Amino acid sequence: MLRFILIVFFCTFLSAADVETVPKSRTIEGNHFVRGKTVEISGVINGDLYVFGGQVFIDGTVNGNVLMAGGTVQIEGQVKENIRLAAGQVTISGTVGGNVTALSGTVDVQPSAVINGSLVGLAGNIDLAGAVHGQVYVGTSNLRLSNGVSGDVTAYVNHMRITSKAQIEGQLEYWSNTKASIDPAAKIIGGIVHHPSFFYSIAQGKVVKSLRLGTKLLPLLMNFLYTLALGIILMRYFPKGIELGLKAIKKNPVHTILTGIVILILLPLISLLFLMSVLGAPFAITLIAVNVFAFYTAKIFTIIWVQTLIFTKQFKKHKKLYFTLGLIVYFALTMIPYVGDIIAFAAMLLGLGAMVRGRIISLEKS
């Protein structure tokens, strides 16, 4: 490997030709050193091949080792011994007699490829669809394995997919925060060992699960307290607005909820139209703030209306108490999967309609 580094270092001071080729008709005896923007090896190299290039194509035969650094590397021919390379993208579809060691952005070992030794890779993505007759040792973000491996597979991965075509004669051992996706038809003779990371193990512990539950309940509690405080303020300082909203619901609930649907569509649309013009941007920001407040406050009208239906005359004597009880029931119902979303959405639509129609009634009276 040291020899390879020295060759690469030396080659960087040489002027690179646009295209360097070894044609199919040519045979080179001994080691061959080549540097170019595009390197094509279609002939026979009876020795080691050292390459430094932008694009490298090998569809000939190398009866020795291949050591290279390149941008894009394609190996379609035969390499009798080992391949060691550093590249941006590597595609292997030929035959390798020894081991493959690759440092690359992506490594694509195609179904036609045969690696008679082991594969050692460090890459962003590795697609291993060719046969490996030795071991596989990789570190990658994404690994897909869909062919035979005669030895063990050791992987440090983020995501790993083992397809139905895969057959691992040794052991599959991997370190990952996520469990591998393994097709039931895949054959892994040596068994599977999964090592979650230290932080993953902590994240799955009881303490963190309790904290997760707390992070879900805390926003719900804050939402409840905010709605409770807002409802009490509205009933205390804006009783006429509440009364007109309730009157609109009692007069025609269907029309009220239809009004809510119109408002739900119309207000964001008007905000968007204002936002598209420079002069209207301040109005749009104000209207968006009004939208958020209205959508959040609307359910209070619905909750109070339901409480007045249940408790009728008693509600006026104990508004705060019955509103609090209604709010507790409302939040409990919204926690039910699917049903809760429907209840929350309907309450918002009815409340929006009540706010608007109540305002219309007020204007008609004045």
C-alpha positions as CSV (number, residue, x, y, z in Angstrom):
1,M,0.0,0.0,0.0
2,L,2.9,2.3,0.7
3,R,4.2,1.7,-2.8
4,F,0.8,2.7,-4.2
5,I,0.8,6.0,-2.2
6,L,4.2,6.9,-3.5
7,I,3.1,6.2,-7.1
8,V,0.0,8.4,-6.7
9,F,2.1,11.1,-5.1
10,F,4.6,10.9,-8.0
11,C,1.8,10.9,-10.7
12,T,0.3,14.1,-9.4
13,F,3.3,16.0,-10.6
14,L,3.1,14.6,-14.2
15,S,1.0,16.2,-16.9
16,A,-2.1,14.1,-17.5
17,A,-3.2,13.2,-21.0
18,D,-6.9,13.4,-21.9
19,V,-7.1,9.7,-22.7
20,E,-4.6,6.9,-21.9
21,T,-5.4,3.5,-23.4
22,V,-4.1,0.0,-23.6
23,P,-5.9,-1.4,-26.6
24,K,-7.2,-5.0,-26.8
25,S,-4.5,-6.0,-29.2
26,R,-1.7,-5.0,-26.8
27,T,0.1,-7.0,-24.1
28,I,2.3,-5.3,-21.6
29,E,4.9,-7.4,-19.8
30,G,5.6,-6.3,-16.2
31,N,4.1,-3.6,-14.1
32,H,2.3,-0.7,-15.8
33,F,1.9,2.9,-14.5
34,V,-0.7,5.1,-16.1
35,R,-2.3,8.5,-15.4
36,G,-4.9,10.4,-17.4
37,K,-8.3,12.1,-17.4
38,T,-9.7,8.9,-19.0
39,V,-7.9,5.6,-18.6
40,E,-9.0,2.5,-20.7
41,I,-7.4,-0.9,-20.1
42,S,-8.7,-3.3,-22.7
43,G,-5.5,-5.3,-23.3
44,V,-3.4,-7.7,-21.1
45,I,-1.1,-6.5,-18.3
46,N,1.2,-9.3,-17.1
47,G,2.1,-7.6,-13.9
48,D,0.6,-5.0,-11.5
49,L,-1.4,-2.1,-12.7
50,Y,-1.1,1.3,-11.1
51,V,-3.7,3.9,-12.2
52,F,-4.5,7.5,-11.3
53,G,-7.3,8.9,-13.4
54,G,-10.6,10.7,-13.6
55,Q,-12.5,7.9,-15.4
56,V,-11.1,4.4,-15.3
57,F,-12.4,1.5,-17.4
58,I,-10.8,-1.9,-17.2
59,D,-12.3,-4.5,-19.5
60,G,-9.1,-6.4,-20.3
61,T,-7.0,-8.8,-18.2
62,V,-4.6,-7.8,-15.4
63,N,-2.5,-10.8,-14.3
64,G,-1.5,-9.1,-11.1
65,N,-2.8,-6.5,-8.6
66,V,-4.7,-3.3,-9.4
67,L,-4.0,-0.3,-7.3
68,M,-5.8,2.9,-8.3
69,A,-7.3,6.2,-7.4
70,G,-10.0,7.6,-9.6
71,G,-13.2,9.5,-9.9
72,T,-15.4,6.9,-11.6
73,V,-14.1,3.3,-11.8
74,Q,-15.6,0.5,-13.9
75,I,-14.0,-3.0,-13.8
76,E,-15.6,-5.3,-16.4
77,G,-12.6,-7.5,-17.1
78,Q,-10.4,-10.0,-15.1
79,V,-8.0,-9.1,-12.3
80,K,-6.1,-12.2,-11.2
81,E,-5.0,-10.9,-7.8
82,N,-6.1,-8.1,-5.5
83,I,-7.8,-4.7,-6.1
84,R,-7.1,-1.8,-3.9
85,L,-8.7,1.5,-4.8
86,A,-10.0,4.9,-3.7
87,A,-12.7,6.5,-5.9
88,G,-15.9,8.4,-6.0
89,Q,-17.9,5.6,-7.6
90,V,-17.0,2.0,-8.2
91,T,-18.7,-0.6,-10.4
92,I,-17.4,-4.1,-10.5
93,S,-19.0,-6.5,-13.0
94,G,-15.9,-8.7,-13.9
95,T,-13.9,-11.4,-12.0
96,V,-11.4,-10.7,-9.2
97,G,-9.1,-13.5,-8.2
98,G,-8.2,-12.1,-4.8
99,N,-9.5,-9.5,-2.4
100,V,-11.1,-6.1,-3.1
101,T,-10.4,-3.2,-0.8
102,A,-12.4,-0.1,-1.6
103,L,-12.8,3.4,-0.2
104,S,-15.5,5.1,-2.2
105,G,-18.7,7.1,-2.2
106,T,-20.6,4.1,-3.7
107,V,-19.6,0.6,-4.4
108,D,-21.8,-1.4,-6.9
109,V,-20.9,-5.1,-7.2
110,Q,-23.1,-6.3,-10.0
111,P,-24.7,-9.7,-10.4
112,S,-22.1,-10.8,-13.0
113,A,-19.2,-10.1,-10.7
114,V,-17.2,-12.8,-8.9
115,I,-14.8,-11.9,-6.1
116,N,-12.8,-15.0,-5.2
117,G,-11.4,-13.4,-2.1
118,S,-12.8,-11.1,0.5
119,L,-14.4,-7.7,0.2
120,V,-13.4,-4.9,2.5
121,G,-15.3,-1.6,1.9
122,L,-15.8,1.8,3.4
123,A,-18.5,3.7,1.4
124,G,-21.6,5.7,1.6
125,N,-23.7,3.1,-0.2
126,I,-22.8,-0.5,-1.1
127,D,-24.9,-2.7,-3.4
128,L,-23.5,-6.3,-3.2
129,A,-25.3,-8.2,-5.9
130,G,-22.2,-10.3,-7.0
131,A,-20.8,-13.4,-5.5
132,V,-18.1,-13.2,-2.8
133,H,-16.2,-16.4,-2.0
134,G,-14.5,-15.0,1.1
135,Q,-15.6,-12.7,3.9
136,V,-17.3,-9.3,3.7
137,Y,-16.3,-6.6,6.1
138,V,-17.9,-3.2,5.4
139,G,-18.7,0.2,6.9
140,T,-21.5,2.0,5.1
141,S,-24.7,4.0,5.5
142,N,-26.7,1.6,3.3
143,L,-26.0,-2.0,2.4
144,R,-27.9,-4.2,0.1
145,L,-26.9,-7.8,-0.2
146,S,-28.5,-10.0,-2.9
147,N,-26.0,-12.9,-3.7
148,G,-23.9,-15.5,-2.1
149,V,-21.1,-14.9,0.5
150,S,-19.0,-18.0,1.4
151,G,-17.7,-16.5,4.6
152,D,-18.9,-14.2,7.4
153,V,-20.5,-10.8,6.8
154,T,-19.5,-8.1,9.3
155,A,-21.1,-4.7,8.8
156,Y,-21.3,-1.3,10.5
157,V,-24.4,0.1,8.9
158,N,-27.2,2.5,9.2
159,H,-29.7,0.5,7.0
160,M,-29.2,-3.0,5.7
161,R,-31.4,-5.0,3.3
162,I,-30.8,-8.7,2.8
163,T,-32.9,-9.9,-0.2
164,S,-34.4,-13.3,-1.0
165,K,-31.4,-14.1,-3.3
166,A,-28.9,-13.8,-0.5
167,Q,-27.1,-16.8,0.9
168,I,-24.5,-16.3,3.7
169,E,-22.7,-19.4,4.6
170,G,-21.1,-17.8,7.6
171,Q,-22.4,-15.5,10.3
172,L,-24.1,-12.2,9.8
173,E,-22.9,-9.8,12.5
174,Y,-23.8,-6.1,12.3
175,W,-23.8,-2.9,14.3
176,S,-26.7,-0.6,13.7
177,N,-29.4,1.5,15.3
178,T,-32.0,-0.2,13.2
179,K,-32.8,-3.8,12.6
180,A,-31.8,-5.2,9.2
181,S,-34.6,-5.9,6.7
182,I,-34.1,-9.6,6.0
183,D,-36.3,-11.4,3.5
184,P,-37.6,-14.7,4.9
185,A,-36.3,-16.5,1.9
186,A,-32.7,-15.4,2.5
187,K,-30.4,-18.1,3.8
188,I,-28.0,-17.2,6.7
189,I,-26.4,-20.4,7.8
190,G,-24.2,-19.1,10.6
191,G,-26.9,-17.1,12.4
192,I,-27.5,-13.4,13.0
193,V,-26.0,-11.2,15.6
194,H,-27.2,-7.6,16.0
195,H,-25.3,-5.1,18.1
196,P,-27.3,-1.9,18.8
197,S,-25.2,1.1,19.6
198,F,-24.8,2.2,23.2
199,F,-27.1,5.2,22.7
200,Y,-29.7,3.1,21.0
201,S,-29.7,0.7,24.0
202,I,-30.3,3.7,26.3
203,A,-33.0,5.0,24.0
204,Q,-34.9,1.7,24.3
205,G,-34.6,1.6,28.1
206,K,-37.4,2.2,30.5
207,V,-36.2,5.5,31.7
208,V,-36.1,7.0,28.2
209,K,-39.5,5.4,27.4
210,S,-40.9,7.2,30.4
211,L,-39.3,10.4,29.2
212,R,-40.8,9.9,25.8
213,L,-44.2,9.4,27.4
214,G,-43.6,12.6,29.3
215,T,-42.8,14.5,26.2
216,K,-46.1,13.5,24.7
217,L,-48.1,14.3,27.8
218,L,-46.5,17.6,28.5
219,P,-47.7,19.3,25.3
220,L,-51.1,17.9,25.9
221,L,-51.2,19.2,29.4
222,M,-50.0,22.7,28.3
223,N,-52.6,22.7,25.6
224,F,-55.3,21.8,28.1
225,L,-54.2,24.5,30.6
226,Y,-53.9,27.1,27.8
227,T,-57.4,26.3,26.5
228,L,-58.8,26.3,30.0
229,A,-57.4,29.7,30.8
230,L,-58.5,31.1,27.4
231,G,-62.0,29.8,27.9
232,I,-62.3,31.3,31.3
233,I,-61.1,34.7,30.0
234,L,-63.6,34.6,27.2
235,M,-66.5,33.7,29.5
236,R,-65.4,36.4,32.0
237,Y,-64.6,39.3,29.7
238,F,-66.4,38.5,26.4
239,P,-69.7,36.9,27.5
240,K,-71.7,38.6,24.7
241,G,-69.4,37.1,22.0
242,I,-69.8,33.6,23.5
243,E,-73.6,34.1,23.8
244,L,-73.9,35.1,20.1
245,G,-71.8,32.2,19.0
246,L,-73.9,29.7,20.9
247,K,-77.0,31.4,19.6
248,A,-75.7,30.8,16.0
249,I,-75.1,27.1,16.7
250,K,-78.5,26.6,18.3
251,K,-80.3,28.4,15.4
252,N,-78.8,26.2,12.7
253,P,-75.9,23.8,13.5
254,V,-75.6,22.7,9.9
255,H,-75.2,26.2,8.5
256,T,-72.7,26.9,11.3
257,I,-70.5,24.0,10.4
258,L,-70.7,24.8,6.7
259,T,-69.6,28.3,7.5
260,G,-66.7,26.8,9.4
261,I,-65.7,24.8,6.3
262,V,-65.8,28.0,4.2
263,I,-63.7,29.9,6.7
264,L,-61.2,27.1,6.9
265,I,-60.7,27.3,3.1
266,L,-61.1,31.0,2.6
267,L,-58.8,32.5,5.3
268,P,-55.6,30.6,4.3
269,L,-56.3,31.4,0.7
270,I,-56.7,35.1,1.3
271,S,-53.5,35.1,3.4
272,L,-51.6,33.4,0.5
273,L,-52.9,36.1,-2.0
274,F,-51.8,38.9,0.3
275,L,-48.4,37.2,0.8
276,M,-47.8,37.1,-3.0
277,S,-47.8,40.9,-3.2
278,V,-45.2,43.1,-1.6
279,L,-47.7,45.6,-0.2
280,G,-50.0,42.9,1.1
281,A,-47.3,41.0,3.1
282,P,-47.9,42.8,6.4
283,F,-51.6,42.1,6.1
284,A,-50.9,38.5,5.3
285,I,-48.7,38.1,8.4
286,T,-51.5,39.6,10.5
287,L,-54.1,37.4,8.9
288,I,-52.1,34.3,9.4
289,A,-51.8,35.2,13.1
290,V,-55.6,35.6,13.2
291,N,-56.0,32.3,11.5
292,V,-53.9,30.5,14.1
293,F,-55.7,32.1,17.0
294,A,-59.1,31.5,15.5
295,F,-58.4,27.8,14.7
296,Y,-57.1,27.3,18.2
297,T,-59.9,29.1,20.0
298,A,-62.8,27.7,18.0
299,K,-63.1,24.5,19.9
300,I,-64.0,26.5,23.1
301,F,-67.4,27.5,21.5
302,T,-68.1,23.9,20.7
303,I,-67.2,22.6,24.2
304,I,-69.4,25.3,25.9
305,W,-72.3,24.6,23.5
306,V,-72.2,20.8,24.4
307,Q,-72.1,21.7,28.1
308,T,-75.1,23.9,27.8
309,L,-77.0,21.1,26.2
310,I,-76.1,18.7,29.0
311,F,-76.5,20.9,32.0
312,T,-78.9,23.6,30.6
313,K,-79.7,26.1,33.3
314,Q,-77.2,24.8,35.8
315,F,-74.4,25.8,33.4
316,K,-74.8,29.5,34.1
317,K,-74.3,29.0,37.9
318,H,-71.2,26.9,37.5
319,K,-69.6,27.9,34.2
320,K,-66.0,27.3,35.2
321,L,-66.6,23.9,36.7
322,Y,-68.7,22.5,33.8
323,F,-66.4,24.0,31.2
324,T,-63.4,22.4,33.0
325,L,-65.2,19.0,33.0
326,G,-66.2,19.4,29.4
327,L,-62.6,20.2,28.5
328,I,-61.3,17.1,30.2
329,V,-63.8,14.9,28.4
330,Y,-62.9,16.6,25.1
331,F,-59.1,16.0,25.5
332,A,-59.8,12.4,26.5
333,L,-61.8,11.8,23.4
334,T,-59.2,13.4,21.1
335,M,-56.6,10.9,22.4
336,I,-58.6,8.0,20.8
337,P,-56.8,7.1,17.5
338,Y,-58.6,8.3,14.3
339,V,-61.9,9.0,16.2
340,G,-60.1,11.7,18.2
341,D,-58.9,13.5,15.1
342,I,-62.5,13.5,13.7
343,I,-63.8,15.0,16.9
344,A,-61.2,17.7,17.1
345,F,-61.7,18.6,13.4
346,A,-65.5,18.8,13.8
347,A,-65.2,20.8,17.0
348,M,-62.9,23.3,15.2
349,L,-65.3,23.7,12.2
350,L,-68.3,24.2,14.4
351,G,-66.5,26.7,16.5
352,L,-65.2,28.7,13.5
353,G,-68.7,28.9,12.1
354,A,-70.0,30.0,15.5
355,M,-67.5,32.8,15.8
356,V,-68.3,34.1,12.3
357,R,-72.0,33.7,12.4
358,G,-72.1,35.2,15.9
359,R,-70.3,38.3,14.6
360,I,-72.8,38.5,11.7
361,I,-75.7,38.4,14.2
362,S,-74.0,41.2,16.2
363,L,-73.7,43.4,13.1
364,E,-77.3,42.7,12.1
365,K,-78.5,43.9,15.5
366,S,-76.4,47.0,15.4
